[in-house]
Amino acid sequence: KKYAHETQTTPMAARGLVLETVAASRPGRLAVKKDAICTVLEQNADFYLCAAGGAKGYLHKDKVTVAKSFLPTANYEATSADELSLTSGTRVYGFHEEEEWWYGVSQNGNKGYFPSTFVKEEAPAKIPMAKPGTPNPNAPLPLPVKKPPPVPGKRPSATPPAPPQRNTQALQNAGGRNPVIRSAEKKPEVSIPVSVPSGGGARA
């Protein structure tokens, strides 16, 4: 990746070297390969928010080495394929030092070694802290809700059947009364007159 041309007057951006391949194990994490170069945007206690390859996400701090920033004091022409050429006044980043050489990255994204005698170190880039309320990339993920297992031999309760509808037409034909109740009503009792014979007084 080619970065914007940075000189002594350009605001410094923090660069990071990924130390090992990292998979995006959860939402918000950044998936990157070993030796990838990322831009460090902000930090919290345990993570850097990084951008690389057009993606942005969190990387644990033990997976990233933040580079030191240098300004070349003179031009230097690389003498081998694993070296970087330097241009006076154009910023370069170094990740680790080996004797009198730094391993780093140039403005055009090339990685390699450059002599420490041709550069001077700048003040380290300030990596802002994450704002309050920023999601915590290390927060535990919510556990899925488990449904209770079905009880063996127990069927789920079925919906009760709807009650039968009343036949209003049959009720109207029966005079508005229930025909079953009407047929069960008692019939009026009929009184039978009893005749008493005349002269039926008491015997002497």
Disulfide bonds with the S-S distance in Angstrom:
none
